[in-house]
């Protein structure tokens, strides 16, 4: 196969853009995501309205789809609750690898560190002051990368594939991604979730090393790597919506890639 033919077979990357549509007496802003998916999807959360469509979808088709959900959209938007940003202060609890972790803020100026509390609850000790929130994010990212790297290596071993580069992501709507050029990227906020759910996302992305698509062959590879993937996928959607919001830009993640 020529290099050109190989490039033509590469899946087209997803794209996002801000759009607007007139619904009744109001202008509705939404984020439009185009990807290789086969169906249309609509979501409303603290970020607003998000519409996911297949690449070939035309704007008239998208408009008809949105307008067909007019009443549902207005109902969801009416009851939407603004997000509450997590308070970074001493004693606050947050999830870490599916378990409870506690913040200890203001104990000197030393760099962030992990320790086991007297009650056997893991604690993250942070310096006080206005930089505590950034220190929290840095500590979580530093905890996430080696953990994810080990899990990617494990699933690559099961697949019989060389281990690619593993990096952290801050994507707004994707838990992970896989590229033949840049390797695997995993959202750093997966570190909040139980290890079994992290493993599902890792298995999903590692499976792309064998099948860079979402064909039946791809899902067959996922099944070999993670047999209970359907249940994990459903749990992951709920888990993403329940994540603590560390800053206003956080997203309620619901998708693998």
PANUKE-906934 format. One record per residue: z, x, y of N, C-alpha, C, O in turn; residue in three letters. Coordinates in pm, whole numbers, plus 50000, padded with zeros to 5 digits. Layout:
PANUKE-906934
REC    n.zz    n.xx    n.yy   ca.zz   ca.xx   ca.yy    c.zz    c.xx    c.yy    o.zz    o.xx    o.yy   residuo
REC       Z       X       Y       Z       X       Y       Z       X       Y       Z       X       Y       Ala
...
***
This chain:
PANUKE-906934
REC    n.zz    n.xx    n.yy   ca.zz   ca.xx   ca.yy    c.zz    c.xx    c.yy    o.zz    o.xx    o.yy   residuo
REC   50000   50085   49880   50000   50000   50000   50000   50088   50125   50080   50182   50134       Unk
REC   49913   50061   50220   49908   50140   50343   50031   50115   50428   50101   50015   50414       Unk
REC   50055   50211   50518   50168   50194   50608   50154   50067   50692   50252   49997   50715       Unk
REC   50031   50038   50737   50009   49918   50818   50043   49793   50739   50107   49702   50792       Unk
REC   50001   49788   50611   50032   49671   50529   50181   49657   50512   50235   49546   50513       Unk
REC   50250   49770   50495   50395   49764   50480   50462   49710   50604   50557   49632   50596       Unk
REC   50413   49754   50721   50471   49704   50846   50446   49556   50863   50532   49484   50915       Unk
REC   50329   49510   50820   50297   49368   50833   50388   49282   50746   50409   49164   50775       Unk
REC   50441   49340   50641   50529   49264   50552   50674   49260   50601   50755   49184   50550       Unk
REC   50705   49342   50702   50841   49343   50753   50874   49207   50816   50793   49154   50892       Unk
REC   50992   49152   50787   51027   49022   50846   51041   49033   50998   51093   49132   51050       Unk
REC   50995   48934   51065   51003   48931   51211   51148   48912   51252   51212   48819   51203       Unk
REC   51201   48994   51340   51342   48981   51378   51368   48852   51455   51280   48802   51525       Unk
REC   51488   48800   51442   51524   48678   51514   51532   48707   51664   51551   48821   51706       Unk
REC   51515   48602   51742   51527   48616   51887   51606   48500   51944   51613   48393   51883       Unk
REC   51667   48521   52059   51743   48417   52128   51702   48412   52273   51672   48514   52334       Unk
REC   51701   48291   52329   51671   48273   52470   51744   48151   52523   51771   48056   52448       Unk
REC   51774   48152   52650   51838   48038   52715   51731   47938   52757   51629   47975   52815       Unk
REC   51756   47810   52727   51658   47705   52757   51729   47586   52821   51852   47581   52828       Unk
REC   51649   47491   52867   51704   47370   52930   51616   47252   52895   51494   47265   52883       Unk
REC   51679   47136   52880   51608   47013   52851   51674   46899   52928   51795   46899   52948       Unk
REC   51594   46803   52970   51646   46687   53041   51683   46580   52940   51596   46533   52866       Unk
REC   51811   46542   52935   51859   46436   52846   51919   46325   52932   52028   46340   52986       Unk
REC   51848   46215   52944   51898   46106   53026   51910   46149   53171   51812   46184   53235       Unk
REC   52034   46147   53221   52059   46181   53361   52112   46323   53378   52155   46359   53487       Unk
REC   52109   46403   53275   52165   46537   53287   52069   46642   53232   51989   46616   53142       Unk
REC   52079   46761   53290   52007   46877   53238   52099   46948   53139   52211   46986   53172       Unk
REC   52050   46966   53018   52130   47029   52914   52079   47171   52889   51962   47192   52855       Unk
REC   52167   47268   52907   52133   47406   52876   52170   47436   52732   52273   47389   52682       Unk
REC   52088   47513   52665   52116   47550   52527   52058   47686   52496   51971   47736   52568       Unk
REC   52106   47746   52389   52052   47874   52342   51961   47844   52224   52002   47781   52127       Unk
REC   51837   47890   52233   51739   47869   52127   51726   47997   52046   51698   48104   52099       Unk
REC   51746   47983   51915   51733   48097   51823   51616   48072   51730   51613   47972   51658       Unk
REC   51521   48163   51731   51407   48157   51640   51425   48263   51532   51461   48378   51560       Unk
REC   51399   48224   51407   51417   48317   51295   51330   48270   51179   51262   48168   51191       Unk
REC   51329   48343   51067   51247   48301   50953   51299   48181   50876   51248   48149   50769       Unk
REC   51401   48112   50929   51456   47996   50860   51349   47887   50842   51244   47892   50906       Unk
REC   51377   47790   50755   51279   47685   50726   51310   47552   50793   51224   47464   50800       Unk
REC   51433   47535   50842   51472   47405   50895   51526   47419   51037   51550   47529   51086       Unk
REC   51543   47302   51103   51603   47297   51236   51754   47275   51221   51799   47208   51128       Unk
REC   51831   47331   51312   51976   47314   51307   52029   47305   51450   51975   47366   51542       Unk
REC   52137   47229   51465   52198   47206   51596   52347   47231   51584   52410   47185   51488       Unk
REC   52405   47303   51680   52548   47333   51677   52606   47320   51816   52543   47358   51915       Unk
REC   52727   47265   51824   52801   47258   51949   52940   47318   51925   53013   47273   51837       Unk
REC   52976   47419   52004   53110   47476   51995   53151   47519   52135   53093   47474   52234       Unk
REC   53252   47606   52145   53303   47641   52278   53201   47718   52362   53217   47729   52483       Unk
REC   53096   47771   52299   52993   47840   52374   52892   47744   52435   52820   47780   52529       Unk
REC   52886   47622   52384   52787   47526   52429   52698   47481   52315   52741   47474   52200       Unk
REC   52573   47451   52347   52477   47399   52249   52387   47512   52202   52338   47591   52282       Unk
REC   52367   47519   52070   52279   47620   52011   52183   47550   51916   52223   47466   51836       Unk
REC   52056   47585   51927   51951   47525   51844   51883   47638   51767   51838   47736   51826       Unk
REC   51875   47622   51636   51809   47722   51551   51684   47660   51490   51689   47550   51435       Unk
REC   51572   47731   51501   51444   47676   51455   51365   47785   51383   51391   47904   51401       Unk
REC   51267   47744   51300   51176   47842   51239   51085   47903   51345   51063   47843   51450       Unk
REC   51032   48020   51317   50944   48086   51412   50826   47999   51456   50796   47996   51576       Unk
REC   50757   47926   51366   50637   47852   51410   50665   47728   51494   50571   47668   51545       Unk
REC   50790   47688   51510   50822   47563   51580   50769   47566   51723   50785   47665   51795       Unk
REC   50706   47456   51765   50654   47445   51902   50761   47383   51992   50855   47320   51943       Unk
REC   50746   47401   52122   50844   47346   52214   50849   47193   52207   50959   47137   52211       Unk
REC   50736   47122   52196   50745   46976   52180   50825   46936   52055   50901   46839   52058       Unk
REC   50808   47009   51946   50885   46979   51824   51033   47002   51847   51117   46925   51800       Unk
REC   51065   47109   51918   51206   47139   51947   51265   47031   52037   51377   46986   52014       Unk
REC   51190   46990   52139   51239   46886   52230   51263   46755   52154   51365   46689   52175       Unk
REC   51170   46719   52066   51187   46595   51989   51312   46604   51901   51387   46507   51889       Unk
REC   51334   46719   51840   51451   46738   51754   51580   46720   51835   51672   46651   51791       Unk
REC   51587   46782   51951   51707   46771   52034   51729   46627   52079   51840   46575   52071       Unk
REC   51623   46563   52126   51637   46426   52176   51673   46328   52064   51736   46226   52090       Unk
REC   51634   46359   51942   51669   46271   51831   51820   46274   51802   51871   46187   51732       Unk
REC   51889   46373   51857   52035   46384   51839   52107   46359   51972   52219   46407   51992       Unk
REC   52043   46285   52061   52095   46262   52196   52239   46211   52194   52326   46271   52257       Unk
REC   52266   46102   52123   52400   46042   52123   52502   46137   52062   52613   46152   52113       Unk
REC   52465   46201   51951   52557   46295   51885   52592   46411   51977   52707   46453   51984       Unk
REC   52492   46462   52047   52514   46573   52138   52611   46536   52250   52706   46610   52278       Unk
REC   52588   46423   52313   52674   46382   52423   52816   46356   52376   52912   46386   52447       Unk
REC   52830   46301   52256   52964   46278   52200   53036   46410   52176   53154   46423   52211       Unk
REC   52967   46507   52116   53028   46636   52089   53064   46709   52218   53170   46771   52227       Unk
REC   52977   46703   52316   53004   46771   52442   53121   46707   52517   53194   46776   52588       Unk
REC   53138   46577   52500   53247   46507   52569   53384   46547   52516   53481   46550   52592       Unk
REC   53392   46578   52386   53522   46610   52327   53541   46759   52306   53641   46802   52250       Unk
REC   53444   46839   52352   53455   46983   52333   53575   47038   52408   53593   47012   52527       Unk
REC   53657   47114   52339   53779   47170   52398   53751   47315   52439   53704   47394   52358       Unk
REC   53781   47351   52565   53759   47489   52607   53842   47585   52520   53953   47551   52479       Unk
REC   53791   47702   52493   53863   47796   52407   53988   47851   52475   53992   47865   52597       Unk
REC   54088   47881   52395   54208   47946   52444   54202   48093   52405   54197   48127   52286       Unk
REC   54202   48179   52503   54193   48322   52476   54328   48372   52426   54433   48337   52480       Unk
REC   54325   48454   52324   54446   48510   52264   54525   48590   52367   54468   48674   52438       Unk
REC   54654   48566   52376   54741   48641   52465   54778   48773   52398   54827   48775   52285       Unk
REC   54756   48881   52468   54790   49014   52414   54926   49052   52469   54937   49114   52574       Unk
REC   55030   49013   52395   55166   49042   52437   55254   49064   52315   55216   49032   52202       Unk
REC   55371   49117   52340   55462   49152   52231   55496   49030   52146   55532   48925   52199       Unk
REC   55484   49044   52013   55522   48938   51920   55410   48845   51879   55431   48763   51789       Unk
REC   55293   48853   51941   55182   48764   51905   55132   48797   51765   55116   48914   51729       Unk
REC   55106   48693   51687   55055   48710   51551   54904   48687   51548   54852   48604   51622       Unk
REC   54835   48761   51462   54691   48743   51446   54654   48782   51303   54728   48856   51238       Unk
REC   54540   48734   51253   54501   48765   51115   54436   48902   51102   54359   48945   51188       Unk
REC   54470   48971   50993   54411   49100   50961   54388   49104   50811   54483   49101   50733       Unk
REC   54262   49112   50771   54226   49110   50630   54289   48990   50558   54330   48999   50442       Unk
REC   54295   48877   50629   54346   48754   50570   54497   48742   50571   54550   48639   50530       Unk
REC   54567   48846   50615   54713   48844   50622   54758   48837   50767   54677   48852   50858       Unk
REC   54887   48814   50788   54942   48806   50922   54979   48945   50972   55045   49022   50903       Unk
REC   54936   48973   51094   54971   49099   51160   55035   49066   51294   55005   48963   51354       Unk
REC   55121   49153   51341   55196   49126   51464   55167   49234   51569   55158   49353   51536       Unk
REC   55153   49191   51692   55137   49285   51802   55273   49332   51853   55365   49252   51867       Unk
REC   55284   49459   51879   55401   49515   51945   55350   49587   52069   55297   49698   52059       Unk
REC   55364   49525   52183   55303   49574   52307   55408   49631   52400   55516   49575   52417       Unk
REC   55374   49745   52460   55459   49801   52562   55554   49908   52514   55646   49946   52586       Unk
REC   55533   49959   52393   55621   50064   52339   55565   50200   52378   55502   50267   52297       Unk
REC   55588   50240   52503   55544   50371   52549   55396   50374   52579   55331   50270   52590       Unk
REC   55342   50493   52592   55201   50512   52629   55121   50578   52519   55007   50619   52543       Unk
REC   55177   50591   52400   55104   50653   52289   54983   50568   52249   54981   50447   52275       Unk
REC   54882   50630   52187   54766   50553   52140   54808   50446   52039   54916   50454   51979       Unk
REC   54722   50346   52021   54751   50239   51926   54776   50297   51788   54713   50395   51748       Unk
REC   54867   50234   51714   54898   50280   51578   54944   50161   51494   54993   50061   51546       Unk
REC   54928   50175   51363   54967   50072   51269   55097   50113   51201   55121   50231   51176       Unk
REC   55180   50014   51171   55303   50043   51099   55348   49918   51025   55297   49809   51050       Unk
REC   55442   49933   50935   55499   49820   50862   55631   49781   50926   55720   49864   50940       Unk
REC   55644   49653   50964   55765   49605   51027   55882   49594   50929   55864   49603   50808       Unk
REC   55999   49575   50984   56119   49565   50901   56112   49446   50806   56176   49447   50701       Unk
REC   56035   49343   50842   56020   49225   50757   55895   49233   50670   55850   49132   50615       Unk
REC   55839   49353   50657   55721   49380   50574   55592   49320   50631   55492   49314   50561       Unk
REC   55594   49276   50756   55472   49231   50824   55409   49351   50893   55478   49425   50964       Unk
REC   55278   49372   50872   55212   49485   50936   55209   49464   51087   55191   49351   51135       Unk
REC   55226   49571   51160   55229   49563   51306   55128   49660   51368   55105   49769   51316       Unk
REC   55069   49616   51479   54984   49702   51558   55058   49732   51688   55083   49641   51768       Unk
REC   55091   49856   51708   55167   49897   51826   55068   49940   51934   54986   50030   51912       Unk
REC   55077   49877   52050   54985   49905   52161   55063   49946   52285   55176   49900   52306       Unk
REC   55005   50033   52367   55067   50062   52496   55059   49940   52586   54967   49859   52571       Unk
REC   55152   49926   52678   55149   49811   52768   55051   49833   52881   54980   49933   52885       Unk
REC   55046   49737   52973   54960   49750   53089   54829   49677   53073   54805   49613   52970       Unk
REC   54744   49686   53174   54619   49610   53175   54518   49655   53067   54422   49583   53039       Unk
REC   54540   49772   53009   54447   49819   52908   54481   49776   52767   54415   49819   52672       Unk
REC   54583   49692   52750   54627   49655   52615   54519   49579   52538   54502   49602   52418       Unk
REC   54446   49492   52604   54344   49415   52535   54232   49507   52483   54187   49492   52369       Unk
REC   54188   49600   52565   54085   49694   52520   54138   49783   52408   54064   49818   52316       Unk
REC   54265   49818   52416   54324   49900   52310   54328   49822   52178   54309   49880   52072       Unk
REC   54352   49691   52186   54351   49606   52067   54213   49607   52003   54201   49625   51882       Unk
REC   54108   49588   52082   53972   49586   52029   53937   49722   51967   53879   49727   51858       Unk
REC   53972   49830   52035   53943   49963   51980   54013   49985   51847   53954   50041   51754       Unk
REC   54139   49941   51837   54214   49959   51713   54154   49879   51599   54147   49926   51486       Unk
REC   54111   49756   51629   54051   49673   51525   53916   49729   51479   53885   49727   51360       Unk
REC   53839   49777   51572   53710   49837   51536   53731   49963   51452   53658   49988   51356       Unk
REC   53830   50043   51491   53858   50165   51415   53908   50133   51275   53883   50209   51181       Unk
REC   53978   50023   51260   54025   49980   51128   53908   49925   51045   53904   49943   50923       Unk
REC   53815   49860   51112   53707   49791   51041   53606   49887   50980   53567   49870   50865       Unk
REC   53561   49987   51055   53448   50068   51011   53469   50137   50877   53382   50125   50790       Unk
REC   53579   50208   50855   53595   50272   50723   53609   50171   50609   53561   50195   50498       Unk
REC   53674   50057   50638   53687   49953   50535   53550   49901   50496   53518   49893   50377       Unk
REC   53470   49867   50594   53336   49815   50565   53252   49920   50493   53178   49887   50400       Unk
REC   53264   50045   50536   53186   50151   50473   53215   50164   50325   53124   50185   50245       Unk
REC   53342   50153   50289   53380   50162   50147   53324   50046   50066   53281   50063   49952       Unk
REC   53326   49926   50126   53275   49810   50053   53123   49816   50038   53069   49778   49934       Unk
REC   53054   49863   50142   52909   49880   50130   52877   49979   50019   52787   49957   49939       Unk
REC   52952   50090   50015   52929   50190   49910   52951   50130   49771   52876   50159   49679       Unk
REC   53053   50047   49757   53083   49984   49628   52968   49893   49584   52924   49900   49468       Unk
REC   52918   49810   49673   52811   49717   49634   52678   49790   49617   52596   49748   49536       Unk
REC   52656   49897   49691   52536   49977   49668   52541   50042   49530   52439   50052   49462       Unk
REC   52659   50086   49488   52675   50142   49354   52640   50038   49247   52572   50068   49150       Unk
REC   52686   49913   49268   52654   49806   49173   52504   49778   49170   52449   49746   49065       Unk
REC   52440   49790   49285   52297   49762   49293   52213   49881   49248   52095   49866   49217       Unk
REC   52275   50000   49243   52200   50119   49209   52113   50166   49323   52003   50217   49302       Unk
REC   52163   50149   49446   52086   50184   49565   52163   50288   49647   52286   50287   49649       Unk
REC   52091   50375   49713   52155   50473   49801   52229   50401   49914   52187   50294   49959       Unk
REC   52339   50460   49958   52420   50398   50062   52356   50424   50199   52335   50539   50236       Unk
REC   52324   50319   50274   52263   50337   50407   52370   50365   50511   52489   50363   50482       Unk
REC   52326   50391   50632   52420   50403   50744   52488   50268   50765   52425   50163   50752       Unk
REC   52616   50272   50798   52693   50150   50824   52748   50158   50966   52816   50255   51001       Unk
REC   52719   50057   51045   52765   50053   51184   52829   49918   51213   52812   49822   51139       Unk
REC   52901   49913   51323   52965   49788   51365   52873   49713   51460   52793   49772   51533       Unk
REC   52886   49581   51457   52807   49494   51543   52898   49405   51627   53012   49377   51589       Unk
REC   52846   49362   51740   52914   49262   51823   52820   49145   51849   52830   49078   51952       Unk
REC   52730   49120   51755   52632   49013   51771   52700   48879   51793   52810   48856   51742       Unk
REC   52635   48790   51868   52700   48663   51903   52695   48562   51790   52781   48475   51783       Unk
REC   52596   48570   51702   52584   48464   51602   52561   48517   51461   52528   48439   51371       Unk
REC   52578   48645   51439   52547   48700   51308   52662   48784   51256   52714   48871   51326       Unk
REC   52701   48757   51133   52805   48839   51070   52752   48977   51034   52826   49075   51038       Unk
REC   52626   48984   51000   52572   49113   50959   52422   49115   50967   52358   49011   50986       Unk
REC   52366   49234   50954   52221   49250   50951   52188   49374   50870   52271   49462   50850       Unk
REC   52065   49379   50822   52021   49493   50742   51880   49530   50784   51793   49443   50797       Unk
REC   51858   49658   50805   51726   49708   50842   51696   49831   50758   51784   49914   50732       Unk
REC   51571   49843   50718   51532   49959   50640   51538   50087   50723   51544   50197   50668       Unk
REC   51537   50072   50856   51541   50189   50944   51682   50223   50990   51721   50340   50986       Unk
REC   51759   50123   51033   51891   50152   51092   52008   50125   51000   52122   50154   51036       Unk
REC   51983   50071   50881   52092   50048   50786   52158   49913   50803   52094   49816   50845       Unk
REC   52285   49906   50770   52359   49781   50771   52455   49778   50889   52527   49874   50916       Unk
REC   52456   49666   50958   52550   49642   51068   52638   49523   51030   52588   49420   50984       Unk
REC   52767   49538   51050   52862   49432   51018   52949   49405   51141   52996   49497   51207       Unk
REC   52967   49277   51168   53046   49241   51287   53190   49288   51270   53253   49264   51168       Unk
REC   53240   49356   51373   53373   49414   51361   53482   49310   51341   53590   49341   51289       Unk
REC   53456   49184   51382   53559   49083   51370   53575   49029   51228   53663   48948   51201       Unk
REC   53491   49074   51139   53515   49044   50997   53648   49098   50951   53704   49049   50852       Unk
REC   53702   49198   51021   53828   49259   50980   53943   49158   50981   54046   49182   50918       Unk
REC   53925   49046   51050   54029   48941   51048   54033   48867   50914   54137   48813   50877       Unk
REC   53922   48862   50844   53905   48771   50731   53955   48829   50599   53969   48951   50586       Unk
REC   53982   48742   50501   54023   48790   50369   53917   48883   50310   53797   48868   50337       Unk
REC   53962   48977   50230   53872   49077   50172   53759   49012   50094   53647   49062   50094       Unk
REC   53786   48900   50027   53683   48834   49946   53568   48783   50033   53453   48786   49990       Unk
REC   53597   48737   50154   53491   48689   50243   53414   48806   50303   53292   48798   50321       Unk
REC   53484   48914   50334   53415   49034   50381   53319   49081   50273   53205   49119   50302       Unk
REC   53365   49080   50149   53280   49124   50039   53155   49039   50026   53048   49090   49993       Unk
REC   53166   48909   50053   53047   48825   50046   52943   48869   50149   52825   48883   50117       Unk
REC   52989   48891   50274   52895   48934   50378   52834   49069   50341   52714   49090   50358       Unk
REC   52917   49159   50292   52866   49291   50251   52763   49276   50139   52656   49336   50145       Unk
REC   52795   49194   50038   52702   49174   49927   52571   49115   49977   52463   49154   49931       Unk
REC   52579   49021   50070   52460   48959   50128   52370   49064   50193   52250   49068   50169       Unk
REC   52431   49150   50275   52350   49250   50345   52299   49358   50250   52186   49404   50264       Unk
REC   52381   49399   50153   52336   49499   50056   52219   49443   49974   52128   49518   49938       Unk
REC   52222   49314   49944   52112   49253   49868   51980   49266   49943   51874   49271   49882       Unk
REC   51986   49270   50077   51864   49287   50155   51800   49424   50133   51681   49442   50161       Unk
REC   51877   49519   50085   51818   49650   50055   51715   49638   49943   51621   49717   49934       Unk
REC   51734   49538   49857   51638   49513   49749   51533   49411   49788   51417   49424   49750       Unk
REC   51574   49309   49866   51482   49202   49907   51505   49174   50055   51604   49110   50091       Unk
REC   51415   49221   50141   51430   49206   50285   51379   49069   50329   51289   49059   50412       Unk
REC   51439   48964   50272   51396   48827   50299   51505   48734   50247   51612   48780   50208       Unk
REC   51480   48604   50247   51573   48508   50188   51502   48426   50080   51520   48305   50070       Unk
REC   51424   48494   50002   51349   48430   49894   51440   48404   49774   51553   48454   49771       Unk
REC   51394   48328   49676   51473   48311   49552   51509   48444   49488   51616   48456   49427       Unk
REC   51423   48544   49500   51455   48676   49444   51576   48737   49515   51661   48799   49452       Unk
REC   51581   48717   49647   51696   48767   49723   51825   48703   49674   51923   48773   49647       Unk
REC   51826   48569   49662   51948   48502   49622   51986   48535   49477   52103   48528   49440       Unk
REC   51888   48570   49397   51918   48616   49260   51995   48747   49265   52087   48768   49186       Unk
REC   51958   48835   49358   52031   48962   49373   52173   48935   49423   52269   48994   49374       Unk
REC   52186   48844   49521   52319   48809   49572   52407   48756   49458   52525   48790   49449       Unk
REC   52349   48672   49373   52424   48614   49262   52477   48722   49168   52589   48712   49118       Unk
REC   52396   48823   49145   52442   48934   49059   52557   49009   49126   52656   49044   49061       Unk
REC   52544   49033   49256   52646   49109   49327   52772   49029   49355   52883   49082   49352       Unk
REC   52755   48898   49382   52868   48813   49422   52843   48673   49367   52793   48587   49439       Unk
REC   52878   48649   49242   52844   48521   49175   52890   48396   49249   52821   48294   49244       Unk
REC   53004   48401   49316   53059   48282   49381   53018   48274   49528   53096   48232   49613       Unk
REC   52895   48315   49558   52854   48326   49697   52844   48192   49768   52867   48186   49889       Unk
REC   52812   48084   49698   52798   47954   49765   52931   47907   49822   52937   47858   49935       Unk
REC   53038   47921   49744   53171   47881   49793   53214   47971   49908   53272   47924   50006       Unk
REC   53187   48100   49895   53225   48194   50001   53150   48165   50130   53205   48175   50239       Unk
REC   53023   48129   50117   52943   48098   50235   53000   47979   50310   53005   47980   50433       Unk
REC   53043   47876   50237   53102   47758   50301   53235   47794   50368   53262   47749   50480       Unk
REC   53317   47874   50301   53446   47915   50358   53426   48000   50482   53506   47993   50577       Unk
REC   53321   48079   50482   53295   48169   50594   53268   48092   50722   53310   48134   50830       Unk
REC   53199   47981   50711   53170   47900   50830   53300   47852   50895   53316   47861   51017       Unk
REC   53391   47801   50815   53519   47754   50869   53601   47870   50923   53665   47859   51027       Unk
REC   53598   47983   50852   53676   48098   50895   53628   48149   51030   53709   48190   51113       Unk
REC   53497   48148   51052   53444   48195   51179   53492   48111   51296   53522   48164   51403       Unk
REC   53498   47980   51275   53542   47891   51383   53691   47908   51413   53736   47876   51523       Unk
REC   53768   47958   51317   53913   47969   51334   53958   48105   51387   54078   48127   51404       Unk
REC   53865   48196   51412   53903   48328   51460   53974   48320   51595   53936   48238   51679       Unk
REC   54074   48403   51617   54135   48408   51751   54034   48460   51851   53956   48549   51819       Unk
REC   54036   48407   51971   53942   48450   52075   54009   48561   52155   54104   48536   52229       Unk
REC   53959   48682   52141   54021   48796   52207   53975   48809   52351   54051   48853   52437       Unk
REC   53851   48770   52377   53806   48762   52516   53705   48649   52528   53661   48593   52428       Unk
REC   53670   48615   52650   53586   48498   52674   53447   48508   52615   53378   48406   52603       Unk
REC   53404   48629   52578   53270   48646   52524   53266   48628   52373   53158   48631   52314       Unk
REC   53383   48610   52311   53385   48595   52166   53307   48472   52123   53304   48371   52194       Unk
REC   53246   48481   52006   53168   48371   51953   53232   48316   51828   53300   48387   51755       Unk
REC   53209   48186   51803   53252   48127   51678   53140   48155   51578   53046   48078   51566       Unk
REC   53152   48265   51507   53044   48308   51418   53032   48217   51297   53132   48175   51238       Unk
REC   52908   48187   51259   52891   48098   51146   52781   48143   51052   52761   48081   50947       Unk
REC   52711   48247   51085   52596   48284   51001   52605   48427   50952   52667   48512   51015       Unk
REC   52541   48453   50834   52544   48588   50780   52446   48679   50849   52482   48790   50888       Unk
REC   52324   48633   50867   52223   48716   50932   52114   48628   50992   52020   48678   51052       Unk
***
